[in-house]
Amino acid sequence: MPLLEITSNKKITATVSLDDAIAKQINVYAAFTNASADEVVNKALEYVFSKDREFQKYREENSTARASNPLRIKKPTDAESSSTKAGRGRRSNPMAAD
């Protein structure tokens, strides 16, 4: 059995607007965790979605619900698609304690 569980998830680029103070805290938290700001936002949202029981119930009851103002998702160009396959992700730092 391998020591590491490696999962590959499809990544997209989306445009969101954040309060200035939140954006700064994301950057500080990214430095604190030795992760990218994208990873911090992704993991924070995963955490909220997994803990919010009311949202989970809503999602089950409203599986076709759509936001009136959805995320603006950027379609990748061919060059971007190949670069993401080359291994975008967490930077390796052998000295960092995880």
Secondary structure by P-SEA (a helix, b strand, c coil): ccccbbbbbbbbbbbbbbcaaaaaaaaaaaaaacccaaaaaaaaaaaaaaccaaaaaaaaaccccccccccbbbbbcaaaaaaaaacccbbbbccccc
